[in-house]
Amino acid sequence: MKKIDNCSETELRVARYSSLFKEVEEAIKQAEVGVDMLIDQWENICTLNDYLDSGEWQADFEADERGELGKEIPRGVLSEDALYNTLDRLQDVLGQMKSIVDHVQIPTEDDL
């Protein structure tokens, strides 16, 4: 075997693939956490989507604009475009996940 920087080609190849493997493992762990979090929040996501679509959000926003909500009431959900943008970002993430599922072929045992 040819030596490069005191390592054989085999050693360099194994080191390279081991590094890629570690990165992929970490990405999968993070994706699992993210998917679990979305699943855990799905009921809340649906509730917020219904709130935005129902007209209640607009009424609450207008009530806040008129000063009808106490200062101690959290109102992050009423920030203009924040809820819409959050739900839109979720749609983007779900679309990216679908694209991965539709276009990335992971070899199965039958393929090997």
Helices and strands as residue ranges (DSSP letters): E 3-4, E 7-8, H 9-54, H 56-65, G 76-78, H 82-103, G 109-111
